[in-house]
Amino acid sequence: MILVGIHRGGPGGMTIVLETIGRTASDGRAGSGAEGPDGPSLGVLDAILTRRSVGKVRDEAPPRAVIEELLLAATWAPNHRLTEPWRFWVLAGDARRDFGEALGRAAVARMAADSDKDPAAVFAAAAAKALRAPVVIAVAVEPVVAPKVVELEEITAGAAAIQNLLLAAHARGLATIWRTGEPCYAPEVKAYFDLAPTAHLLGFVYLGYPAGEPPTRERTPVAAKTLWLGWPDGDEDGDAFPATATRTIGA
Ligand SMILES: Cc1cc2nc3c(=O)[nH]c(=O)nc-3n(C[C@H](O)[C@H](O)[C@H](O)COP(=O)(O)O)c2cc1C
């Protein structure tokens, strides 16, 4: 497993240890301006490597200007044929309660006819989920229907926009978690956002200031997911790359 360890140093300081590639980067915030041997994108790379899904956040909402910036980052995601298929709803305060009621209605509608649960309790539990962060950003894609526009590409563009948003939030010291689950596909929730049946609710980004340390997570090594084709077997020093990474198709 690749371990990306995050050590918190002095006040707000953070050191990222990338054990497998032996690089140590300080401060995982994008835009740190670090200029590394790989070029000027080091700050973005650090943000990618240190972003974690964080569910526990404090009560106070980040300023609207910061959220505007995150949305701007989202809208600079790549999108085929420049369809810009994404839509955002930024919920705070009591708007989250209205959204929670939609979650509650969806949960009750989903209850099995023979369920012995109390519908009021099911409603309340689902509705409370909308209050897990001071800001909830719902993201949907309304696929453009036009010649040569592929619906899957509209959805993937929307996912790229969400990832931009998550990274930008992380760069600004905010915690996020992208949540989906049944509510994304529930007619009651789609109706709350006035979405047509053809639209896709891609998820809800719960956003706030982090409460506590981010979780540590692991990823499968790149070599287990990658084939290198047309590359030499070893690096410039003559050291062999792992066999799995240079396997030839059909071998
Ligand atoms: C499309 C999508 C849907 C997700 N839905 C949920 C969810 O409903 N609940 C949740 O706790 N996390 C959800 N996540 C977050 C993943 O659990 C999280 O990304 C994963 O555990 C890896 O952790 P990391 O983001 O910190 O690297 C979702 C992520 C994606 C991409």
The ligand as an SDF file (V2000), in Angstrom:
LIG
                    3D

 31 33  0  0  0  0  0  0  0  0999 V2000
  -19.5200    9.4600   -6.0620 C   0  0  0  0  0  0  0  0  0  0  0  0
  -19.1220    9.4080   -4.6090 C   0  0  0  0  0  0  0  0  0  0  0  0
  -20.0830    9.1980   -3.6480 C   0  0  0  0  0  0  0  0  0  0  0  0
  -19.7410    9.1690   -2.2990 C   0  0  0  0  0  0  0  0  0  0  0  0
  -20.7400    8.9890   -1.3760 N   0  0  0  0  0  0  0  0  0  0  0  0
  -20.4230    8.9360   -0.0690 C   0  0  0  0  0  0  0  0  0  0  0  0
  -21.4510    8.7750    0.9050 C   0  0  0  0  0  0  0  0  0  0  0  0
  -22.6290    8.7040    0.5740 O   0  0  0  0  0  0  0  0  0  0  0  0
  -21.0840    8.7250    2.1900 N   0  0  0  0  0  0  0  0  0  0  0  0
  -19.7780    8.8310    2.5890 C   0  0  0  0  0  0  0  0  0  0  0  0
  -19.5010    8.7660    3.7880 O   0  0  0  0  0  0  0  0  0  0  0  0
  -18.7840    9.0230    1.6960 N   0  0  0  0  0  0  0  0  0  0  0  0
  -19.0720    9.0870    0.3780 C   0  0  0  0  0  0  0  0  0  0  0  0
  -18.0850    9.3020   -0.5460 N   0  0  0  0  0  0  0  0  0  0  0  0
  -16.7040    9.5630   -0.1000 C   0  0  0  0  0  0  0  0  0  0  0  0
  -15.8930    8.2850   -0.0780 C   0  0  0  0  0  0  0  0  0  0  0  0
  -16.3230    7.4740    0.9900 O   0  0  0  0  0  0  0  0  0  0  0  0
  -14.4080    8.6500    0.0860 C   0  0  0  0  0  0  0  0  0  0  0  0
  -13.9910    9.4060   -1.0440 O   0  0  0  0  0  0  0  0  0  0  0  0
  -13.5370    7.4150    0.2070 C   0  0  0  0  0  0  0  0  0  0  0  0
  -13.7410    6.7870    1.4530 O   0  0  0  0  0  0  0  0  0  0  0  0
  -12.0510    7.7360    0.0790 C   0  0  0  0  0  0  0  0  0  0  0  0
  -11.6560    8.6320    1.0780 O   0  0  0  0  0  0  0  0  0  0  0  0
  -10.9360   10.0200    0.7430 P   0  0  0  0  0  0  0  0  0  0  0  0
  -11.9220   10.8380   -0.0690 O   0  0  0  0  0  0  0  0  0  0  0  0
  -10.6390   10.6370    2.0740 O   0  0  0  0  0  0  0  0  0  0  0  0
   -9.6950    9.7030   -0.0210 O   0  0  0  0  0  0  0  0  0  0  0  0
  -18.3960    9.3220   -1.9060 C   0  0  0  0  0  0  0  0  0  0  0  0
  -17.4100    9.5360   -2.8890 C   0  0  0  0  0  0  0  0  0  0  0  0
  -17.7760    9.5790   -4.2190 C   0  0  0  0  0  0  0  0  0  0  0  0
  -16.7090    9.8180   -5.2590 C   0  0  0  0  0  0  0  0  0  0  0  0
  1  2  1  0
  2  3  1  0
  2 30  2  0
  3  4  2  0
  4  5  1  0
  4 28  1  0
  5  6  2  0
  6  7  1  0
  6 13  1  0
  7  8  2  0
  7  9  1  0
  9 10  1  0
 10 11  2  0
 10 12  1  0
 12 13  2  0
 13 14  1  0
 14 15  1  0
 14 28  1  0
 15 16  1  0
 16 17  1  0
 16 18  1  0
 18 19  1  0
 18 20  1  0
 20 21  1  0
 20 22  1  0
 22 23  1  0
 23 24  1  0
 24 25  2  0
 24 26  1  0
 24 27  1  0
 28 29  2  0
 29 30  1  0
 30 31  1  0
M  END
$$$$
